[in-house]
Amino acid sequence: MCPVLKDRQDAPNWPAVDTLPNATAVAAAADDDLLDAYSEAVTQAVRTAAPAVVHLDVSGKRSGREQRGTGSGFFFTPDGLMLTNSHVVHGAQEIRVTAFEGERYSADVLGDDPDSDLAVIRISIGGAAHVGFARSSNLQIGQLAIAIGNPLGFEHTVTTGVVSALGRSLRASTGRLIDDVIQTDAALNPGNSGGPLVNSRGAVIGVNTAIIPGAQGICFATASDTVQWVMAQLLSHGRVRRAWLGVAGATATLARRIANHHGLSNTSGVRVRSIEPDSPAAAAGLEAGDLIVLIDNELVSGIDRLQQLLDHHRIGRTSEVTFLRRAQKITAPVVARERPGAR
């Protein structure tokens, strides 16, 4: 039974109807808080990263013709070392750099790797604003992604989006697949190439590389883990000399029960998507669909790790490649060759 209120003194202290909070107003206030938090994250990231971003004007001869182009880059050390795309500076005779405050410098190419579409360039400067790197292996689909660059000559343009997908493959100008590429919907245009893709803390998660002409919201960046490995090789040797198996693949998860069954400690490996004809992998009997998990008993946790393991030390050397094919674990000898066309 409902209680009977004898008089007003027995009534609960309910608020008057006109003082009850309006649900729409509460929701709008919550939305405003979210937008404020989002805006603050973006602006703080831009404050951190934008001063390190530069505009590149490039001139040179390609196929016997004088060509000019523009692109983006960014400082990753205070003493003038910068990263950009190989396709921006490859074959350049002159590179002019415009820094955040408008200063102009002449830059030199220290190392160029068309296979990953990355290059390291340098100017003589001290105390340059620079950015650090975040681990791309820790990225999650849907997290904030911010691109900074110089699209169509509009310097230090900021666009935002999310990490749309991970583990994509993108064909470089050399014809080699760049694996483990980040897909984002942060808008990119000609001139963004070589600029940073950063997270909410302003740390680099990728180097903006390409768009699909005619598409909207489908843009790509080379993942920061790959960038740092290539960068180290370019600084040490001026190029990246790689062993070659002839495999195109992507990082794939390995089920714990399957790993336990085969005595593996992997949680992931490299799923083979295709095999080059007459390649070392083809000679070793690998097939599309195989999951590579070990090379010479070293864990292959993903495509970045596979590329790191296939360094110049393995060229011409017999290695044992372990892979899973359906329910079988197979180990086969493979003799890696230097990648055709290596510079």
Order of alpha helices (4+ residues) and beta strands (2+ residues): alpha-beta-beta-beta-alpha-beta-beta-beta-beta-beta-beta-beta-beta-beta-alpha-beta-beta-alpha-beta-alpha-beta-beta-alpha-beta-beta-beta
